[in-house]
Amino acid sequence: MVFAFILKRNAKSELKAAFSLFSIFSRNESTILAKEENAKISECCIRASSEQHFQSVKQSLLLYEHFVDESEETNLLQEIETHLKRVRYESTHWDDAILNYRETEIWRWNQQNKQIIERIRKLAFSKEVKSIDFVHVLDLAENGVIKPHIDSVRFCGRIIAGLSLLSPSIMRLVHENNKNFVIDVLLKRRSLYIMKDSIRYDFTHQILGNDESFFNGVKVPKTRRISLICRCEPQ
Ligand SMILES: O=C(O)CCC(=O)C(=O)O
């Protein structure tokens, strides 16, 4: 079944200009130890259009580098391939929000991979929210792009967690009512992001195409990328 998570899309206009209007703050190469899970939250891969903007969203955007190791990535990919092998790449999504991709949903995982999914859910979802039982798997081809959108509130609650496999990419978040409020996130291979509350509801998110894929002025070559997206149930 193809997903219908995507509700809104914004025109691309103004985005390119936004970073030049503000001085861009880049976080120091520092990490904060998250007490609850002993996982490292990385701020160095998050760039906001101003320090004030960064401060106002840092509680609702979390990034964990090296969330899985290489062998865990290999195991996940092996299982995912068995689900994707009969799925064809599509050039465009039903609402034109994604280009050059294929997708599936996985309900049951082998024992090893199930533990990784449980780790994601434990870290991302508090006790008050119920996670959706299946994982959305999105395979974005090298020339694939996810355009700006906000996930539909009909299908997804206040928290979205995504694990990036195979390739780094840039996720751009733009405030719906203030197009100058822009956050770029370097999603490294094997990293996990968690978007919640304000970031999830008030910002569009997108994955930049390879030609626009730069962080701090440095090219981030995006090849084929597979993401595992865990969501919680709508309220
Ligand atoms: O691939 C990702 O990490 C984001 C996917 C996405 O934008 C979505 O499913 O709404």
The ligand as a MOL file (V3000), in Angstrom:
LIG
                    3D

  0  0  0     0  0            999 V3000
M  V30 BEGIN CTAB
M  V30 COUNTS 10 9 0 0 0
M  V30 BEGIN ATOM
M  V30 1 O 13.1490 9.9520 4.3790 0
M  V30 2 C 12.9770 10.6620 5.3610 0
M  V30 3 O 13.7550 10.6770 6.3100 0
M  V30 4 C 11.7690 11.5590 5.4140 0
M  V30 5 C 10.5660 10.9280 4.8180 0
M  V30 6 C 9.4040 11.8610 4.7270 0
M  V30 7 O 9.5580 13.0190 4.4690 0
M  V30 8 C 8.0710 11.3620 4.9480 0
M  V30 9 O 7.8540 10.1540 4.8760 0
M  V30 10 O 7.1650 12.1760 5.2110 0
M  V30 END ATOM
M  V30 BEGIN BOND
M  V30 1 2 1 2
M  V30 2 1 2 3
M  V30 3 1 2 4
M  V30 4 1 4 5
M  V30 5 1 5 6
M  V30 6 2 6 7
M  V30 7 1 6 8
M  V30 8 2 8 9
M  V30 9 1 8 10
M  V30 END BOND
M  V30 END CTAB
M  END
